[in-house]
Amino acid sequence: MTQDALKAAVADAAIKEIEPWLDRNTVLGIGTGSTVNLFIDRLRPLRDSFRGAVASSEASAERLKALGIDVLDLNSTGTLPFYIDGADEVNANLQMIKGGGAALTREKIVAACARRFICIADESKHVARLGDFPLPVEVIPMARSYVGRELVKLGAEPVYRQGVTTDNGNQIIDCFDFMIDDPAAMEARLNAIAGVVTNGLFAARGADVLLLSKGDGVARTALS
Ligand SMILES: O=C[C@H](O)[C@H](O)[C@H](O)COP(=O)(O)O
């Protein structure tokens, strides 16, 4: 099976996961990336069965709107029943690295507002230990060099992601060769550096459900 076929299969599985719970008041939290794009596309036939969505990026908002799905302001919605998003890496505890598409901060905000985070991924994203994928850190532009020096002290090799500005007007540093033994502690440690907006570790609050697409089907793991 190709990676695209695996992504399509997990997008189908995510629709099956949420469809029974949709009603006219439901507002979905929607992530960002190629896997979620396939999920968004599959929402089109259901668009009259739920109220709308909160998007974690301008790109996802545009895709939702193009399908006729209302995009709502998170400040007007309160708690969301579901947040559906992909991952760059996910471990057995459903902790993740995210932000390969630079959407990490809004993703973390929308995820924080959701009762249930459903991570949708293909098997290439499943890892024993987080950190092979370079960990993204969103920084206030004037703090970029300072944050880079602090990341070196923590053992990372920071690389400025040139030409990328986040939806929040900030910049991204990717941390290569990073040993992440305790993801929740590292998430907190990085967020404590002045000038860091957030980092791509979703560890203190990981996913609640992982739908993992494999050659022989989609495996479901639920922590709650
Ligand atoms: O900023 C991007 C997000 O964290 C994505 O969820 C992540 O990069 C996975 O994207 P994809 O489904 O394209 O692999």
The ligand as a Gaussian input file, in Angstrom:
#p B3LYP/6-31G(d) Opt

LIG

0 1
 O        2.290000      21.542000      11.444000
 C        1.866000      20.503000      10.964000
 C        1.213000      19.451000      11.714000
 O        1.735000      19.235000      12.981000
 C        0.882000      18.155000      11.008000
 O       -0.132000      17.562000      11.753000
 C        1.987000      17.172000      10.909000
 O        3.116000      17.812000      10.302000
 C        1.588000      15.923000      10.116000
 O        1.330000      16.266000       8.792000
 P        1.101000      15.193000       7.650000
 O       -0.226000      14.566000       7.905000
 O        1.152000      15.981000       6.374000
 O        2.238000      14.212000       7.732000

